[in-house]
Amino acid sequence: MEGNRTVVAKKIAAALIVIIGLLALYNNISWFMRYLYPLKYQDYIVKYSEEFRVDPYMVAAVIKVESNFSPDVVSNKGAIGLMQIMPETARWAAGKMGMKNFRMETLVLPETNIKIGTWYLSSLLEEFDGNITLALAAYNGGRGNVAEWIESGQIKGNIEDNIPFTETRDFVSKVKKAYKWYKKLYRI
């Protein structure tokens, strides 16, 4: 008897998802997509995107993919906060930015994390001549790895398809998808 209830409950849940999806398509898909692609901390995103000359939609997309806007998340590799910044990268970036008295515990604060993450993304865009795919690959897979891939000729043609690390290739693809949605859904 219990098994039948579970099957029925799953079928009802699936039907509700289909109904919600159809309503979104027929009415206005943006409310549903805004649920899937939230935008929090917009003031900080805009402030630091302007300061470091990075597309704010790209910053929002990186945050979405890295943490889904959860400021206190820490990855199993030790990356911290909204933009999932590694401690070594945070210390290095804070020094380059002239952030006096930077403390690692402040990396979970949305403003600090977005400031450092956006600066870092800006530095990668500069390093890779504005190539978004390479900058995103470096953000996830490491700037040294990307430089090595370029030098060895591993990355050529359609850069995204030739990224050697599966996780990094998936990250780049997800950020680009999120970027398109943020541009469609919001006016930043």
Backbone bond lengths (Angstrom), bond angles and torsions (degrees), N, CA, C in turn:
res aa  C-N    CA-C-N  psi(-1)  N-CA   C-N-CA  omega(-1)  CA-C   N-CA-C  phi
1 M - - - 1.454 - - 1.519 111.10 -
2 E 1.361 116.20 -43.54 1.468 121.10 -179.04 1.523 110.32 -63.27
3 G 1.332 117.81 -38.19 1.459 122.28 179.97 1.516 111.71 -62.80
4 N 1.338 117.40 -39.48 1.466 121.52 179.10 1.524 111.02 -65.18
5 R 1.330 117.61 -38.81 1.463 120.98 178.06 1.517 111.05 -63.31
6 T 1.321 115.89 -40.08 1.467 120.22 179.24 1.524 110.40 -63.73
7 V 1.320 116.32 -44.30 1.472 120.41 178.94 1.525 110.25 -62.34
8 V 1.309 117.59 -44.24 1.461 121.96 179.50 1.527 110.47 -63.62
9 A 1.322 116.55 -43.69 1.468 120.60 179.38 1.528 110.79 -61.67
10 K 1.316 117.37 -40.81 1.464 120.92 178.37 1.528 111.06 -65.85
11 K 1.311 116.85 -39.34 1.468 120.10 178.85 1.522 110.94 -66.84
12 I 1.316 116.90 -39.40 1.471 120.70 177.47 1.523 110.05 -64.83
13 A 1.323 116.68 -44.38 1.472 120.34 179.00 1.524 110.71 -61.10
14 A 1.320 117.53 -43.20 1.468 121.35 179.02 1.526 110.62 -63.57
15 A 1.335 116.43 -41.51 1.466 120.29 179.13 1.523 110.92 -64.21
16 L 1.333 116.72 -39.91 1.464 119.94 178.16 1.529 111.58 -63.95
17 I 1.318 116.57 -39.90 1.462 120.19 177.64 1.528 110.18 -62.36
18 V 1.310 117.22 -43.65 1.464 121.03 178.12 1.523 110.54 -62.60
19 I 1.333 117.10 -44.05 1.471 121.26 179.95 1.523 110.67 -62.32
20 I 1.332 116.77 -45.83 1.469 120.38 178.81 1.526 110.33 -61.11
21 G 1.317 115.94 -43.36 1.461 119.97 178.51 1.513 112.24 -61.23
22 L 1.339 116.76 -43.28 1.468 120.59 178.52 1.521 111.93 -65.91
23 L 1.328 116.15 -41.15 1.467 119.06 176.46 1.525 110.88 -60.79
24 A 1.304 115.00 -40.74 1.469 118.98 179.14 1.520 110.28 -63.10
25 L 1.319 117.09 -42.17 1.459 119.84 -179.88 1.522 111.81 -66.71
26 Y 1.323 116.92 -42.39 1.454 119.89 -176.31 1.518 113.27 -80.36
27 N 1.286 118.10 -29.71 1.463 120.46 -179.11 1.517 109.99 -94.73
28 N 1.289 115.69 -88.63 1.450 119.98 -176.67 1.516 107.50 -147.81
29 I 1.302 115.66 107.56 1.462 120.70 -174.95 1.531 112.35 -67.91
30 S 1.330 117.55 -18.95 1.461 118.87 -172.36 1.526 113.38 -63.33
31 W 1.341 118.90 -37.12 1.466 118.64 -179.68 1.514 110.81 -63.55
32 F 1.329 117.26 -38.51 1.460 121.66 179.56 1.530 110.20 -69.66
33 M 1.323 116.58 -42.97 1.459 120.59 -179.48 1.529 111.13 -69.92
34 R 1.323 117.38 -32.38 1.466 119.26 175.45 1.532 110.96 -66.25
35 Y 1.302 115.71 -28.98 1.467 119.44 174.62 1.537 109.32 -67.61
36 L 1.327 116.25 -42.21 1.464 120.58 -179.74 1.525 112.16 -74.34
37 Y 1.336 116.09 -30.72 1.464 121.93 -179.61 1.527 109.37 -122.62
38 P 1.324 116.36 77.05 1.471 119.12 -178.41 1.532 110.71 -70.09
39 L 1.309 115.40 162.31 1.463 120.74 175.18 1.519 107.85 -133.89
40 K 1.311 115.12 104.51 1.457 122.34 176.97 1.523 107.80 -114.74
41 Y 1.309 116.35 162.57 1.472 122.52 176.70 1.529 112.23 60.21
42 Q 1.321 115.65 33.05 1.458 121.19 -176.87 1.535 112.24 -57.59
43 D 1.323 117.38 -39.44 1.469 119.85 -179.75 1.526 111.37 -59.70
44 Y 1.321 117.33 -44.21 1.464 120.75 179.32 1.533 110.86 -68.76
45 I 1.320 115.99 -40.94 1.467 119.73 179.21 1.519 110.10 -59.64
46 V 1.324 116.71 -47.24 1.467 120.78 -179.68 1.529 110.53 -65.08
47 K 1.323 116.34 -47.32 1.467 120.85 -177.75 1.526 111.69 -55.63
48 Y 1.319 117.06 -51.77 1.456 120.00 -174.88 1.533 112.63 -81.10
49 S 1.311 117.61 -25.32 1.463 119.80 173.28 1.525 110.06 -65.29
50 E 1.319 115.94 -42.02 1.464 119.78 176.92 1.526 110.91 -66.54
51 E 1.330 116.50 -45.69 1.467 120.43 -178.02 1.528 112.26 -61.11
52 F 1.337 116.93 -40.33 1.457 120.39 -175.45 1.529 113.16 -105.32
53 R 1.324 116.33 9.29 1.466 123.67 175.71 1.529 113.16 54.43
54 V 1.322 114.69 56.65 1.459 122.15 176.68 1.526 107.18 -124.34
55 D 1.309 117.07 143.00 1.455 121.65 177.99 1.539 109.17 -60.18
56 P 1.337 118.28 121.49 1.470 119.44 -178.30 1.525 113.32 -62.78
57 Y 1.329 116.79 -28.50 1.462 119.42 177.21 1.534 110.52 -66.55
58 M 1.325 116.14 -33.43 1.464 120.14 177.99 1.531 110.02 -69.41
59 V 1.324 116.64 -41.16 1.471 120.30 177.80 1.530 109.65 -61.77
60 A 1.330 117.15 -45.54 1.471 120.96 178.52 1.526 110.67 -60.54
61 A 1.329 116.64 -40.71 1.468 120.75 -179.88 1.533 111.20 -65.11
62 V 1.324 117.05 -40.85 1.470 120.05 177.91 1.528 109.60 -63.10
63 I 1.331 116.77 -44.41 1.465 119.91 179.13 1.521 110.77 -61.73
64 K 1.328 116.89 -43.99 1.464 121.10 179.48 1.526 110.39 -56.42
65 V 1.329 116.33 -49.73 1.460 120.31 -175.91 1.525 111.67 -71.90
66 E 1.317 116.67 -39.01 1.463 119.77 -176.57 1.527 113.24 -72.62
67 S 1.335 117.57 -42.46 1.468 118.83 -171.45 1.526 114.39 -138.94
68 N 1.316 117.45 -4.18 1.463 121.90 -173.31 1.535 110.79 52.33
69 F 1.335 115.09 38.70 1.464 123.91 176.37 1.534 113.84 65.44
70 S 1.334 116.56 29.75 1.463 121.83 174.83 1.527 108.48 -101.04
71 P 1.332 118.26 108.44 1.463 120.85 -171.65 1.521 116.12 -70.11
72 D 1.321 117.65 -23.19 1.461 118.54 -174.56 1.526 113.68 -102.93
73 V 1.311 117.78 12.96 1.457 121.06 -178.84 1.538 109.75 -73.46
74 V 1.336 114.75 140.78 1.460 122.06 175.84 1.528 106.40 -128.93
75 S 1.333 116.22 127.68 1.458 119.81 -178.08 1.528 110.71 -76.24
76 N 1.328 115.45 167.37 1.465 119.64 177.96 1.531 111.86 -67.94
77 K 1.346 117.09 -14.40 1.468 121.21 176.19 1.528 111.61 -95.17
78 G 1.347 116.83 -3.78 1.458 120.48 176.69 1.520 115.56 100.08
79 A 1.340 118.20 4.11 1.463 120.71 177.13 1.528 108.87 -70.28
80 I 1.338 116.03 141.79 1.463 121.53 -168.74 1.525 112.55 -120.00
81 G 1.334 114.95 137.90 1.459 121.84 165.86 1.509 116.98 80.70
82 L 1.325 113.82 -168.48 1.457 122.69 -174.61 1.519 113.62 -52.80
83 M 1.320 116.19 -45.89 1.464 120.42 -176.12 1.521 112.15 -100.90
84 Q 1.340 116.22 10.70 1.466 123.24 174.82 1.528 111.88 49.21
85 I 1.299 115.34 65.93 1.459 122.68 -177.53 1.527 109.27 -96.03
86 M 1.318 115.38 131.21 1.459 120.46 176.88 1.530 108.96 -71.64
87 P 1.330 118.09 143.19 1.469 120.77 -178.84 1.534 114.29 -53.37
88 E 1.341 116.87 -42.60 1.471 119.28 179.85 1.520 110.80 -63.01
89 T 1.317 116.38 -41.17 1.469 121.40 179.15 1.525 109.80 -65.34
90 A 1.322 116.70 -41.01 1.468 120.74 179.80 1.525 111.04 -62.45
91 R 1.335 117.07 -45.33 1.476 120.42 178.90 1.531 110.82 -62.08
92 W 1.319 116.19 -46.10 1.463 121.61 -179.68 1.531 110.41 -61.80
93 A 1.352 115.98 -49.12 1.468 120.44 -178.47 1.528 111.06 -63.33
94 A 1.322 117.09 -43.90 1.467 120.59 179.84 1.525 110.36 -59.33
95 G 1.322 116.87 -39.71 1.462 120.98 177.23 1.519 111.60 -64.75
96 K 1.330 116.57 -45.57 1.465 121.52 179.47 1.526 111.16 -64.10
97 M 1.331 116.00 -33.60 1.463 121.23 -178.31 1.528 111.95 -81.18
98 G 1.315 116.73 -10.52 1.461 120.10 -178.00 1.520 113.31 76.22
99 M 1.333 117.02 26.86 1.462 121.13 178.32 1.523 108.02 -78.20
100 K 1.288 115.78 103.08 1.472 120.80 -179.09 1.531 109.37 -75.33
101 N 1.308 115.84 145.27 1.470 122.57 177.19 1.528 113.23 59.97
102 F 1.341 117.98 31.67 1.465 120.50 176.45 1.520 109.22 -64.28
103 R 1.329 115.77 133.10 1.462 121.78 176.74 1.533 108.26 -123.19
104 M 1.307 115.54 136.91 1.459 121.00 -175.50 1.532 112.41 -57.20
105 E 1.325 117.40 -34.57 1.472 119.27 -177.99 1.533 112.34 -64.87
106 T 1.332 117.42 -17.78 1.472 119.50 178.51 1.525 112.22 -79.89
107 L 1.322 117.08 -6.67 1.459 120.52 -179.08 1.529 112.36 -67.86
108 V 1.313 118.15 -19.06 1.469 120.06 176.27 1.527 111.71 -82.42
109 L 1.322 117.74 -10.62 1.465 120.75 177.38 1.524 108.79 -74.93
110 P 1.335 118.22 127.99 1.463 120.47 -176.32 1.531 114.09 -51.55
111 E 1.331 117.62 -45.61 1.462 118.09 -177.00 1.522 111.77 -63.75
112 T 1.315 117.53 -46.38 1.464 121.14 -179.70 1.522 111.03 -62.17
113 N 1.325 116.73 -44.85 1.456 121.38 -177.82 1.519 111.28 -64.61
114 I 1.322 116.76 -44.90 1.466 120.26 180.00 1.524 110.42 -67.07
115 K 1.311 117.37 -38.77 1.466 120.46 178.71 1.527 110.61 -61.01
116 I 1.313 117.29 -51.51 1.460 120.98 -177.98 1.531 110.65 -68.02
117 G 1.326 116.73 -44.28 1.469 120.24 -179.41 1.516 112.53 -62.72
118 T 1.320 117.05 -40.84 1.465 120.53 179.87 1.523 110.57 -69.44
119 W 1.336 117.03 -40.44 1.462 119.92 175.82 1.529 110.19 -60.14
120 Y 1.329 115.93 -44.24 1.464 120.55 -179.07 1.527 110.79 -63.25
121 L 1.316 117.13 -44.85 1.461 121.08 177.71 1.531 110.27 -60.27
122 S 1.323 116.53 -41.34 1.465 121.38 176.99 1.529 111.06 -60.74
123 S 1.330 116.67 -42.80 1.467 120.00 -179.55 1.526 110.93 -65.38
124 L 1.328 116.66 -35.22 1.469 120.25 178.20 1.525 111.01 -70.46
125 L 1.322 117.00 -40.17 1.465 119.99 176.56 1.523 110.29 -61.17
126 E 1.313 116.41 -40.05 1.462 120.40 177.81 1.531 110.39 -66.21
127 E 1.309 116.50 -46.09 1.469 121.13 -178.61 1.523 111.93 -60.70
128 F 1.323 117.14 -37.09 1.465 121.47 -176.82 1.532 111.97 -104.73
129 D 1.325 115.38 31.88 1.475 123.75 172.41 1.530 113.66 51.92
130 G 1.324 116.65 40.00 1.454 121.09 176.22 1.514 114.66 78.22
131 N 1.314 118.38 4.25 1.460 121.55 -179.99 1.527 108.76 -75.57
132 I 1.310 116.05 107.71 1.463 122.19 -175.00 1.527 111.40 -62.12
133 T 1.323 116.73 -42.13 1.466 119.95 -178.59 1.522 110.91 -61.35
134 L 1.333 116.69 -46.26 1.468 120.05 -179.87 1.524 111.23 -67.03
135 A 1.334 116.91 -40.58 1.467 120.28 179.49 1.528 110.69 -63.12
136 L 1.324 117.06 -43.63 1.468 120.09 178.40 1.529 111.24 -66.29
137 A 1.316 116.50 -39.53 1.466 120.05 177.49 1.527 109.84 -61.75
138 A 1.328 116.75 -40.79 1.467 120.49 178.51 1.521 110.90 -68.51
139 Y 1.323 117.42 -36.42 1.462 121.38 179.09 1.530 109.59 -59.34
140 N 1.320 115.88 -41.11 1.456 120.38 -177.28 1.520 113.52 -90.43
141 G 1.314 116.93 -43.66 1.457 120.76 -171.52 1.513 115.31 -101.73
142 G 1.326 116.23 -4.60 1.457 120.37 178.67 1.513 112.57 101.17
143 R 1.328 114.96 132.98 1.471 120.06 -177.81 1.520 111.11 -64.22
144 G 1.318 117.65 -35.17 1.464 120.80 178.87 1.518 112.08 -64.65
145 N 1.322 116.94 -40.74 1.465 120.34 178.02 1.519 111.05 -63.53
146 V 1.324 117.09 -44.12 1.465 120.43 -179.02 1.529 110.12 -64.15
147 A 1.318 117.17 -43.19 1.466 120.48 177.64 1.537 110.33 -59.50
148 E 1.323 116.21 -40.89 1.469 121.03 178.66 1.525 111.05 -65.38
149 W 1.341 117.28 -42.00 1.469 120.86 179.14 1.525 111.06 -61.99
150 I 1.314 115.82 -39.72 1.463 119.99 179.53 1.535 109.23 -66.68
151 E 1.332 116.13 -48.69 1.469 121.33 -177.27 1.526 111.86 -61.67
152 S 1.342 116.57 -38.40 1.472 120.24 -177.90 1.523 112.62 -81.88
153 G 1.330 117.15 -7.53 1.460 120.47 -179.75 1.517 114.05 82.37
154 Q 1.334 117.26 9.16 1.472 120.12 178.65 1.524 111.43 -66.15
155 I 1.325 116.71 -31.00 1.458 120.42 -179.33 1.525 108.18 -105.18
156 K 1.314 114.62 115.28 1.461 121.01 176.75 1.519 107.96 -157.38
157 G 1.292 117.99 168.09 1.456 120.89 -179.38 1.516 110.85 62.43
158 N 1.317 115.94 -127.75 1.460 120.70 176.68 1.528 106.98 -76.65
159 I 1.315 114.64 98.22 1.470 121.30 -172.45 1.526 111.87 -54.38
160 E 1.315 116.25 -45.91 1.463 120.16 -174.42 1.524 111.81 -58.46
161 D 1.327 117.46 -41.49 1.465 121.08 -179.05 1.518 112.62 -70.27
162 N 1.328 117.62 -19.21 1.461 121.62 -175.73 1.523 114.25 -101.01
163 I 1.320 117.79 6.31 1.463 120.15 178.25 1.532 107.77 -67.91
164 P 1.342 117.69 120.80 1.465 120.55 -174.36 1.532 115.84 -64.89
165 F 1.336 118.04 -32.48 1.465 120.04 -178.07 1.527 109.58 -87.02
166 T 1.322 117.13 123.17 1.464 121.49 179.89 1.531 110.93 -59.26
167 E 1.332 116.81 -45.16 1.466 120.24 -179.53 1.537 110.71 -59.27
168 T 1.302 116.61 -42.40 1.464 120.92 -179.05 1.524 110.56 -69.51
169 R 1.310 117.57 -42.15 1.469 121.88 177.40 1.529 109.55 -59.28
170 D 1.335 117.02 -44.89 1.466 121.33 178.55 1.526 111.09 -64.68
171 F 1.329 117.28 -41.07 1.458 121.88 178.30 1.527 110.59 -58.75
172 V 1.312 116.74 -49.53 1.469 121.10 -179.25 1.524 110.02 -59.20
173 S 1.311 116.90 -45.26 1.467 121.41 -179.87 1.531 111.42 -62.13
174 K 1.319 117.18 -44.74 1.465 121.61 -179.45 1.531 111.58 -65.43
175 V 1.330 116.88 -41.04 1.464 119.92 179.95 1.527 109.84 -65.72
176 K 1.313 117.44 -42.15 1.467 120.14 179.54 1.534 111.23 -63.60
177 K 1.316 116.69 -38.85 1.471 121.05 177.37 1.534 109.73 -64.85
178 A 1.321 115.92 -48.00 1.468 120.20 179.30 1.520 110.59 -61.61
179 Y 1.314 117.35 -39.72 1.469 122.76 178.69 1.536 110.64 -56.25
180 K 1.324 115.73 -46.01 1.474 119.88 179.42 1.528 110.83 -61.29
181 W 1.342 116.15 -41.63 1.461 119.12 -179.89 1.526 111.79 -68.38
182 Y 1.319 117.60 -41.21 1.464 119.42 179.10 1.526 111.17 -62.11
183 K 1.321 116.89 -37.79 1.464 120.06 177.73 1.532 111.46 -66.14
184 K 1.326 116.98 -34.61 1.469 120.93 -179.88 1.536 112.07 -76.87
185 L 1.308 116.53 -35.39 1.467 121.14 -170.03 1.516 115.50 -90.31
186 Y 1.331 117.69 -26.61 1.470 119.88 -170.73 1.514 111.91 -129.20
187 R 1.326 114.33 157.49 1.463 123.09 171.07 1.521 106.62 -115.55
188 I 1.318 115.22 101.85 1.469 119.65 -178.61 1.520 108.49 -99.78
